[in-house]
Amino acid sequence: MTRQASIKSCAMVAAGLVATLLIAPAPAVAEVNFAGKKIQIVVPAKEGGGLDRYARLLAPFFQKYLPGNPTVLVFNKPGGGTVKGSNWFQRKAKPDGLIAMGVTTSVHTSFVFGGKKVKYDELGWRSVIISPLGTVFYARTDTGVKGKDPVADVKVLQAGKWITSGKTPNSAELRMFLALEMLGIKNVKPVFGISTVKRRQAIIRGEMQIGIDSAGAYIGKVTRYVKKGLIVPWMTLGFIEPSGKIVRDPLFPKLPSFPEVYQAVHGKAPSGRDWQMLKHLFNMGVMASKGIMLPKGTPDDVLAAWINAAKKAVKDPELLKLAKRDMGGYPHSFGAEADKVKVDAVGVTPESKAWMRNWIDNVLKKKS
């Protein structure tokens, strides 16, 4: 064979190999499949609370829509204002999709302000779904609050002395305490170590006078007392549109938002360090009220399987029927979009964190 023929022959063989490689199927990549597995959703709070209800609503639908239809169980691990369970998740959860974390406002506030006892890194967790839920401020009617004129209501609250509560100085109620302070409602004694459920019951009995609830809890547990004339709502925190504008809560369009009430009381829009901090608490308490996250390092395909299941779950007619109270029809966010919501909530600058820590230690705690 001549050298030229040899070169031609080799070229033909090489071309054939290239063609074979181009048309040959790529090596199979194992699809995520949880068949036969048991999955835990960790809830760092007691049974019966808002996060517990949220996780238990979603659990059977994750079981339905996660690939392989695994058994999905809710695991309650309360303590330390959600810190105990959050620390456990950080320490124990492997990035294999078998342990997920239920997050709520107290998980966010403890992460930002909880100090040395906090051993978890929420910013490192990978978001599956985040669900907003509004915040309603209410009072007993015998306080004199009418719920018709926000300026008149604030004047009544500024003039009196009131008792309310929080789980800890760093827990979800921070948004209530700072909002009241910014409105000049300073004579509020906080009793710590009281759950949301027990605070609500104390208000109904008349042992406390003012409080807040998430939209779901307010609709399910408080509106019956509004109808009886015992409780009156007077404000919500509001709702943040994609543009960043704060508007009235879509579930409570007749109630003014915090910025509206502040403007009416002070004659100007809220601003300053306290407002910057309240916006973070707003995001923690409303826009990132509830959610499901996976550990840092979870592979993209595992995260995608969870996100896909969450998207299918929230469109399931059965879930929509069951979740009307606890999800309220607010728009959910998923994956990278949910991570942005999380960062808006807990991505607090060191300066703002120091300001809030000082306010907690030197203002809030001294009132208790």
C-alpha positions in Angstrom: 0.0 0.0 0.0 1.4 3.4 -0.9 1.9 6.0 1.8 -0.8 8.1 0.3 -3.3 5.2 0.3 -2.3 4.4 3.9 -3.0 8.0 5.0 -6.3 7.9 3.2 -7.2 4.6 4.9 -6.4 6.0 8.3 -8.4 9.1 7.6 -11.4 6.9 6.7 -11.1 4.9 9.9 -10.8 8.1 12.0 -13.8 9.6 10.3 -15.7 6.4 11.1 -14.7 6.5 14.7 -15.8 10.2 15.0 -19.2 9.4 13.4 -19.7 6.4 15.8 -18.9 8.6 18.8 -21.3 11.3 17.6 -24.2 8.9 17.2 -23.5 6.7 20.2 -25.7 7.4 23.2 -24.0 9.2 26.1 -23.2 7.1 29.2 -26.4 6.8 31.4 -26.5 9.2 34.4 -28.4 7.7 37.3 -31.7 9.5 37.8 -32.7 10.6 41.3 -34.9 7.9 42.8 -36.0 7.7 46.4 -37.9 4.4 46.1 -37.9 2.5 49.3 -36.3 5.4 51.3 -37.6 7.2 54.4 -37.3 11.0 54.2 -37.5 13.3 57.2 -38.7 16.9 57.3 -37.2 18.4 60.5 -39.5 20.9 62.3 -37.6 22.7 65.0 -40.8 23.5 66.9 -43.6 21.7 68.8 -46.5 20.0 67.1 -49.5 22.1 66.3 -47.7 25.4 65.4 -47.6 27.1 62.1 -44.5 25.5 60.7 -45.6 22.1 61.9 -48.9 22.5 60.1 -47.1 23.7 57.0 -44.7 20.7 57.0 -47.5 18.2 57.6 -49.5 19.7 54.8 -46.7 19.3 52.3 -45.3 15.9 53.5 -47.9 13.6 51.8 -47.5 15.6 48.6 -43.8 15.3 48.6 -44.4 11.6 49.1 -46.6 11.7 46.1 -44.4 13.7 43.8 -40.8 12.9 44.8 -39.3 10.3 42.4 -39.8 6.8 43.8 -42.6 7.9 46.1 -40.6 7.6 49.4 -42.1 7.6 52.8 -42.0 11.2 54.1 -42.3 11.8 57.8 -42.3 15.0 59.9 -39.8 15.0 62.8 -40.4 17.6 65.5 -37.3 18.7 67.4 -38.2 21.8 69.5 -36.1 23.8 71.9 -34.2 27.1 72.2 -36.6 29.0 70.0 -35.9 26.7 67.0 -32.2 26.7 67.6 -31.9 23.1 68.9 -33.5 21.5 65.8 -31.7 23.9 63.4 -28.3 23.0 65.0 -29.2 19.3 64.7 -30.0 19.6 61.0 -26.7 21.4 60.4 -24.8 18.7 62.2 -26.6 15.5 61.0 -28.2 16.1 57.6 -26.3 14.7 54.7 -26.5 16.2 51.2 -28.5 13.2 49.8 -32.0 14.6 49.9 -33.1 12.3 52.8 -33.4 15.0 55.4 -35.0 18.4 54.7 -35.4 21.3 57.0 -38.6 23.2 57.7 -37.8 26.9 58.3 -39.9 29.7 59.8 -39.4 33.2 61.1 -37.8 32.1 64.3 -35.2 30.1 62.4 -34.3 33.3 60.5 -34.2 35.6 63.6 -32.2 33.2 65.7 -29.7 32.7 62.8 -29.2 36.5 62.7 -29.4 37.4 66.4 -29.0 34.2 68.3 -25.3 34.5 69.2 -22.9 31.7 70.1 -25.6 29.1 70.7 -26.4 29.2 66.9 -24.3 26.6 65.1 -26.1 26.5 61.8 -25.5 28.4 58.6 -28.9 29.1 57.0 -27.3 31.0 54.1 -25.5 27.8 53.1 -28.7 25.7 52.9 -30.3 25.2 49.5 -33.9 26.4 49.2 -36.6 24.2 47.8 -39.6 26.4 48.5 -40.3 29.5 50.5 -43.9 30.6 51.2 -44.9 34.1 52.3 -47.6 34.6 55.0 -48.9 37.9 56.2 -48.7 39.4 59.7 -51.8 40.8 61.4 -51.6 43.1 64.5 -54.6 43.0 66.8 -55.7 44.1 70.2 -58.5 43.5 72.7 -61.4 45.8 72.1 -61.4 46.9 75.7 -58.1 48.6 75.0 -60.0 51.3 73.1 -58.6 50.3 69.7 -61.3 50.5 67.1 -59.6 49.4 63.9 -61.1 52.3 61.9 -58.6 55.2 62.2 -54.9 54.1 62.5 -53.8 57.5 63.9 -56.5 57.2 66.7 -55.6 53.6 67.4 -51.9 54.4 67.7 -52.7 57.3 70.1 -54.7 54.9 72.3 -51.8 52.4 72.3 -49.2 55.2 72.9 -51.1 56.3 76.0 -51.6 52.9 77.7 -49.5 50.2 79.3 -49.7 46.8 77.7 -48.5 43.2 78.1 -47.6 40.8 75.3 -45.1 38.1 74.9 -42.4 36.4 72.8 -40.7 33.0 72.7 -37.3 34.5 73.3 -35.8 38.0 72.8 -34.5 36.8 69.4 -37.6 35.1 68.1 -40.2 35.8 65.5 -41.9 38.5 67.7 -39.1 40.9 67.1 -41.0 42.3 64.1 -43.9 43.2 66.4 -41.7 44.8 69.1 -39.7 46.9 66.7 -42.8 48.0 64.7 -44.5 49.1 67.9 -41.4 51.0 69.0 -41.2 52.8 65.7 -44.8 53.9 66.0 -44.1 55.4 69.5 -45.9 52.6 71.3 -43.2 52.2 74.0 -45.1 51.1 77.1 -45.2 47.4 76.1 -44.0 44.8 78.6 -42.7 41.6 76.9 -43.0 38.3 78.7 -40.5 35.8 77.3 -40.8 32.0 77.3 -44.4 32.1 76.0 -45.4 30.4 72.8 -47.6 32.0 70.1 -50.5 29.7 71.1 -50.3 30.6 74.8 -50.0 34.3 74.0 -53.1 34.1 71.9 -55.0 32.3 74.7 -53.7 34.9 77.2 -55.1 37.8 75.1 -58.4 36.0 74.8 -58.6 35.6 78.6 -57.6 39.3 79.1 -54.2 38.6 80.7 -52.5 40.2 77.8 -53.9 42.9 75.5 -52.0 43.1 72.2 -50.3 40.7 69.8 -49.7 39.5 66.3 -50.4 36.3 64.3 -49.5 35.0 60.9 -52.4 35.2 58.4 -53.1 31.5 58.7 -53.3 31.5 62.5 -55.3 34.7 62.5 -57.9 33.4 60.1 -58.1 30.0 61.8 -57.8 31.0 65.5 -58.6 34.7 65.9 -61.4 35.8 63.5 -64.0 34.0 65.6 -63.2 36.4 68.5 -63.3 39.3 66.1 -66.9 38.3 65.3 -67.7 38.1 69.0 -66.4 41.6 69.5 -63.5 40.6 71.8 -60.6 41.3 69.3 -60.0 43.9 66.7 -57.3 43.9 64.0 -55.7 47.3 63.3 -52.7 46.8 61.0 -50.7 44.4 58.9 -47.0 44.6 58.1 -48.0 44.6 54.4 -46.7 42.7 51.4 -43.6 43.3 49.2 -44.2 43.3 45.5 -41.5 42.0 43.0 -40.7 45.7 42.4 -39.8 46.1 46.1 -42.9 48.3 46.8 -44.7 47.5 50.0 -48.4 47.3 49.5 -51.4 46.2 51.6 -51.6 42.5 52.4 -53.6 40.9 49.6 -55.5 38.8 52.2 -56.4 41.8 54.3 -56.9 44.7 51.8 -59.0 46.7 54.3 -56.2 46.9 56.9 -53.5 49.5 56.5 -49.9 48.3 56.1 -47.2 49.4 58.5 -45.7 52.0 56.1 -49.2 53.6 55.7 -49.7 53.8 59.5 -46.2 55.2 60.0 -46.8 57.8 57.4 -50.1 58.8 58.9 -48.7 59.0 62.5 -45.3 60.7 61.7 -46.2 62.6 58.5 -43.3 61.0 56.6 -42.2 57.7 55.2 -40.2 55.4 57.5 -36.4 55.6 57.1 -33.2 55.1 59.0 -31.4 52.2 60.6 -34.5 51.0 62.5 -36.5 50.9 59.2 -33.7 49.0 57.4 -33.8 46.5 60.2 -37.6 46.2 60.2 -37.5 45.5 56.5 -35.2 42.5 57.2 -37.6 41.4 59.9 -40.5 42.0 57.4 -38.8 39.6 55.0 -38.2 37.1 57.8 -41.7 37.3 59.1 -43.8 37.7 55.9 -42.0 37.0 52.6 -39.9 34.1 54.0 -42.4 33.1 56.7 -42.3 29.3 56.0 -40.1 27.1 53.8 -38.3 23.8 53.1 -34.5 23.7 52.6 -31.9 21.0 52.0 -28.3 20.9 53.4 -25.3 22.7 51.9 -23.7 20.6 49.2 -26.9 18.9 48.1 -26.3 18.0 44.4 -28.2 20.0 41.8 -30.2 16.9 40.5 -31.4 16.1 44.0 -32.4 19.7 44.6 -34.2 19.8 41.3 -36.2 16.7 42.2 -37.3 18.4 45.4 -38.2 21.7 43.6 -40.1 19.8 40.9 -42.1 18.0 43.6 -42.8 21.2 45.5 -44.0 22.9 42.3 -46.4 20.0 41.6 -47.5 19.9 45.2 -48.6 23.5 45.4 -50.7 23.1 42.2 -52.4 19.9 43.4 -56.1 20.6 43.9 -56.2 18.5 47.0 -53.4 20.6 48.6 -55.0 23.8 47.5 -58.2 22.8 49.2 -56.5 21.8 52.4 -54.0 24.7 52.6 -56.3 27.6 52.1 -55.8 28.7 55.7 -52.1 27.9 56.1 -50.8 29.1 52.8 -53.4 31.8 52.1 -53.0 31.9 48.3 -49.8 33.9 48.4 -47.3 33.2 45.6 -44.5 30.7 46.5 -40.9 31.0 45.3 -38.6 28.1 44.4 -34.9 27.3 44.1 -32.7 30.3 43.2 -35.6 32.7 43.5 -36.3 31.4 47.0 -32.6 31.8 47.9 -32.9 35.5 46.9 -35.9 35.9 49.3 -33.8 34.2 52.0 -30.9 36.5 51.5 -33.2 39.5 51.6 -34.4 38.2 55.0 -31.2 37.1 56.7 -28.4 38.8 54.7 -28.1 41.5 57.4 -25.0 43.7 57.4 -22.7 43.6 60.5 -23.7 47.2 61.2 -27.4 46.5 61.2 -26.9 43.3 63.2 -24.9 45.3 65.8 -27.6 48.0 65.9 -30.4 45.4 66.5 -28.3 43.4 69.0 -27.9 46.7 71.0 -31.6 47.5 70.7 -32.5 44.0 72.0 -30.1 44.2 74.9 -30.7 47.8 75.9 -34.3 48.5 75.0 -36.3 45.3 74.6 -34.9 43.2 77.4 -35.0 46.1 79.9 -38.8 46.3 79.4 -39.3 42.6 80.4 
